[in-house]
C-alpha cells in the first residue's frame, strides 16, 4: 500500500498530463489511506494487531511505522464531520490553506465547531495531538514537545512550513515539485514523524546510538555473514522512505 502512495507522490508520468495527474493523485492517495486505516481497525478489533503500535514489545520498525500512520489518520477521519476529501480537492486548496494558515481553526474552541472545513482542519490537528502524545511516550526527538521546544518548534511547525510553500505554488501545480494538495503535505509529514517514533520505540530516543550498541552486541557473538545481514537490515530501515521499502528489500 505504501509503495502505491510513494508512486502517487512521485508523480511518474501516467500519460494523463500534469494537470490531470494533479487532480487524480490526491484522491487516490486518500483512498489508499482509507483502505489501510480500515484494515488496521479491523485487525485491532480481531486481536490481530496490538494497539497502540509504539508500545509493542515484540515488533519491528516496519510494522510500528506503518500502524502509527494508520492510527493518526484514523483520528483524523473519525473526528466530527470532518471530510479529508476537502484536503484532496484541487479547487479548494486556496480556501483550505487560507483557513489553516490565517484563521487557524485548529487552535480555536470549540472543537469540533459547525463548519466542515474548520472541522477538517481540526481533524488534522487531532492527528498531530496524537503524534505529540506518543512522541512524549517514546521521547522521540521529532515529535516530543520537550525536544521540539529546544529548537523553537512545535508538533505542527513542519506542516505549517509545508503549507506556506504550497500556498505560494498552488496556482501552478507541479512547477516546483511541492505537493499540489494539502492531503499530500499532511501525509508526507506524518510519514516522516511516524518513522522517527518507530525508530525511537525500537532503539531509544538516541536511536543511532541504540542501533550502534545493538550492532556491537551482534558483532561479539556472531559470524561475519550474520553481522553483514544485520547491517544490511539496518541500512534498509534507515534508507526507507515508506514502510513497504523495508519489506521490499528483503
C-alpha positions as CSV (number, residue, x, y, z in Angstrom):
1,X,0.0,0.0,0.0
2,X,2.7,2.5,0.9
3,X,4.6,1.7,-2.3
4,X,1.4,2.8,-4.1
5,X,1.4,6.0,-2.1
6,X,5.1,6.6,-2.9
7,X,4.4,6.1,-6.6
8,X,1.5,8.5,-6.4
9,X,3.6,11.2,-4.7
10,X,6.5,10.6,-7.1
11,X,4.4,11.9,-10.0
12,X,5.5,9.5,-12.5
13,X,4.1,10.2,-16.0
14,X,0.9,8.2,-16.5
15,X,0.0,9.7,-19.8
16,X,-2.7,11.8,-18.4
17,X,-0.7,15.1,-18.4
18,X,0.4,17.2,-15.5
19,X,-2.9,18.8,-14.6
20,X,-4.9,15.6,-14.9
21,X,-2.4,13.8,-12.8
22,X,-2.6,16.6,-10.2
23,X,-6.4,16.1,-10.0
24,X,-6.3,12.3,-9.7
25,X,-3.3,11.7,-7.4
26,X,-4.6,13.3,-4.2
27,X,-7.9,11.4,-4.2
28,X,-6.1,8.2,-5.0
29,X,-3.8,8.8,-2.0
30,X,-6.8,9.4,0.2
31,X,-8.4,6.2,-1.0
32,X,-5.3,4.3,-0.2
33,X,-5.1,5.8,3.3
34,X,-8.8,4.9,3.9
35,X,-8.2,1.4,2.9
36,X,-5.1,1.0,5.2
37,X,-6.8,2.6,8.2
38,X,-9.9,0.4,7.7
39,X,-7.7,-2.8,7.5
40,X,-5.8,-1.7,10.6
41,X,-9.0,-1.0,12.6
42,X,-10.4,-4.5,11.7
43,X,-7.1,-6.1,12.7
44,X,-7.1,-4.4,16.1
45,X,-10.8,-5.4,16.7
46,X,-10.0,-9.0,15.8
47,X,-7.0,-9.0,18.1
48,X,-4.6,-9.5,15.2
49,X,-2.7,-6.2,15.9
50,X,-1.8,-4.7,19.3
51,X,-2.9,-1.1,19.8
52,X,-1.1,1.3,20.2
53,X,1.7,0.3,17.9
54,X,4.5,2.2,19.7
55,X,4.0,0.1,22.9
56,X,4.5,-3.3,21.3
57,X,7.3,-5.3,22.9
58,X,7.8,-7.9,20.1
59,X,7.6,-6.0,16.9
60,X,9.7,-4.2,14.2
61,X,10.2,-0.8,12.8
62,X,8.2,-1.6,9.6
63,X,5.1,-2.6,11.5
64,X,5.2,0.1,14.1
65,X,5.8,2.8,11.4
66,X,3.0,1.6,9.2
67,X,0.5,1.3,12.0
68,X,1.3,4.7,13.6
69,X,0.4,6.2,10.2
70,X,-2.9,4.4,10.3
71,X,-3.6,5.4,13.9
72,X,-3.0,9.1,13.1
73,X,-5.3,9.1,10.0
74,X,-8.0,7.1,11.9
75,X,-8.2,10.0,14.3
76,X,-8.5,12.5,11.5
77,X,-11.1,10.5,9.7
78,X,-13.3,9.9,12.7
79,X,-13.3,13.5,14.0
80,X,-16.7,15.2,14.0
81,X,-18.0,15.8,10.5
82,X,-14.5,16.2,9.0
83,X,-14.1,15.2,5.4
84,X,-10.5,14.7,4.3
85,X,-11.6,14.8,0.7
86,X,-11.7,18.6,1.1
87,X,-7.9,18.4,1.5
88,X,-7.6,16.4,-1.7
89,X,-9.8,18.7,-3.8
90,X,-7.6,20.8,-6.0
91,X,-10.2,23.6,-6.4
92,X,-10.5,24.0,-2.6
93,X,-6.8,24.3,-1.9
94,X,-6.6,28.2,-1.7
95,X,-9.5,28.1,0.8
96,X,-8.0,25.3,2.9
97,X,-4.6,26.8,3.0
98,X,-6.0,30.3,3.9
99,X,-8.1,28.8,6.7
100,X,-5.2,26.7,8.1
101,X,-2.5,29.4,7.9
102,X,-4.6,32.5,8.7
103,X,-7.8,31.5,10.5
104,X,-6.1,28.6,12.4
105,X,-9.3,26.9,13.5
106,X,-7.2,24.0,14.9
107,X,-6.2,26.4,17.7
108,X,-9.7,27.7,18.4
109,X,-12.5,26.3,20.6
110,X,-14.9,24.6,20.5
111,X,-13.6,21.6,18.6
112,X,-15.4,20.4,16.5
113,X,-17.3,23.5,15.5
114,X,-20.1,23.8,13.0
115,X,-18.1,24.5,9.9
116,X,-17.0,21.4,7.9
117,X,-13.7,23.0,6.5
118,X,-12.8,24.1,10.1
119,X,-13.6,20.6,11.4
120,X,-11.5,19.0,8.7
121,X,-8.5,21.2,9.7
122,X,-9.3,20.5,13.4
123,X,-9.2,16.8,12.5
124,X,-5.7,17.2,11.1
125,X,-4.8,18.9,14.4
126,X,-6.2,15.9,16.4
127,X,-3.8,13.6,14.4
128,X,-0.9,15.8,15.4
129,X,-2.0,15.9,19.0
130,X,-1.8,12.1,18.9
131,X,1.7,12.2,17.3
132,X,2.8,14.6,20.1
133,X,1.4,12.2,22.8
134,X,3.2,9.2,21.5
135,X,6.3,11.3,20.8
136,X,6.4,12.2,24.5
137,X,6.0,8.5,25.5
138,X,8.9,7.4,23.3
139,X,10.9,10.6,23.9
140,X,11.2,10.9,20.2
141,X,13.2,14.0,19.1
142,X,11.0,14.8,16.1
143,X,7.6,14.8,18.0
144,X,8.4,15.2,21.7
145,X,7.4,18.8,22.7
146,X,10.5,18.9,25.0
147,X,12.9,18.3,22.1
148,X,10.9,20.4,19.7
149,X,10.8,23.4,22.0
150,X,14.6,23.4,22.3
151,X,14.6,24.1,18.5
152,X,11.9,26.7,18.7
153,X,9.3,24.4,17.1
154,X,6.1,22.6,18.0
155,X,4.5,19.5,16.6
156,X,2.9,21.3,13.7
157,X,5.7,23.6,12.7
158,X,6.9,21.4,9.8
159,X,3.4,21.2,8.4
160,X,2.9,24.9,8.6
161,X,6.2,25.4,6.7
162,X,5.0,22.9,4.0
163,X,1.6,24.7,3.8
164,X,3.2,28.1,3.3
165,X,5.4,26.7,0.5
166,X,2.3,25.0,-1.0
167,X,0.3,28.2,-0.9
168,X,3.0,30.0,-2.9
169,X,2.8,27.4,-5.7
170,X,-0.8,26.2,-5.6
171,X,-1.7,28.2,-8.7
172,X,0.9,26.4,-10.8
173,X,0.8,22.6,-10.0
174,X,3.9,20.6,-10.4
175,X,6.0,23.7,-11.1
176,X,8.3,23.2,-8.1
177,X,7.9,19.5,-7.1
178,X,5.9,20.5,-4.0
179,X,2.6,18.7,-3.1
180,X,-0.3,20.1,-5.0
181,X,-2.9,19.3,-2.4
182,X,-2.8,19.7,1.4
183,X,-3.6,16.0,1.9
184,X,-0.2,15.1,0.4
185,X,1.7,17.6,2.6
186,X,-0.1,16.1,5.6
187,X,0.7,12.5,4.6
188,X,4.4,13.3,3.9
189,X,4.9,15.0,7.2
190,X,3.0,12.3,9.2
191,X,5.0,9.6,7.4
192,X,8.4,11.2,8.5
193,X,7.3,11.6,12.1
194,X,5.9,8.1,12.3
195,X,9.2,6.7,11.1
196,X,11.1,8.7,13.8
197,X,8.7,7.5,16.5
198,X,9.1,3.9,15.3
199,X,12.9,4.1,15.5
200,X,12.7,5.7,19.0
201,X,10.3,3.0,20.1
202,X,12.6,0.2,19.0
203,X,16.1,1.7,19.7
204,X,15.5,4.5,22.2
205,X,15.3,8.3,21.6
206,X,19.0,8.5,20.6
207,X,18.3,5.7,18.1
208,X,21.6,5.9,16.2
209,X,23.4,5.1,19.5
210,X,20.9,2.4,20.2
211,X,21.5,0.9,16.8
212,X,25.3,1.1,17.3
213,X,25.0,-0.7,20.6
214,X,22.9,-3.4,19.1
215,X,25.4,-3.9,16.3
216,X,28.2,-4.2,18.8
217,X,26.4,-6.9,20.7
218,X,25.7,-8.8,17.4
219,X,29.4,-8.5,16.4
220,X,30.6,-10.0,19.7
221,X,28.8,-13.3,19.2
222,X,28.1,-13.7,15.5
223,X,29.7,-14.7,12.3
224,X,30.7,-12.1,9.7
225,X,27.8,-13.2,7.5
226,X,25.3,-12.7,10.3
227,X,26.8,-9.3,11.1
228,X,26.5,-8.2,7.5
229,X,22.9,-9.4,7.4
230,X,22.1,-7.2,10.4
231,X,24.0,-4.3,9.0
232,X,22.1,-4.6,5.7
233,X,18.8,-4.7,7.5
234,X,19.6,-1.6,9.5
235,X,20.7,0.2,6.3
236,X,17.4,-0.7,4.6
237,X,15.5,0.7,7.5
238,X,17.4,4.0,7.6
239,X,17.2,4.5,3.9
240,X,13.5,3.6,3.6
241,X,11.0,6.4,2.8
242,X,7.9,4.2,3.4
243,X,7.3,1.1,5.5
244,X,7.0,-1.0,2.3
245,X,10.6,-0.1,1.3
246,X,11.8,-2.3,4.2
247,X,9.8,-5.3,3.2
248,X,10.5,-4.9,-0.5
249,X,14.3,-5.0,0.1
250,X,14.3,-8.3,1.9
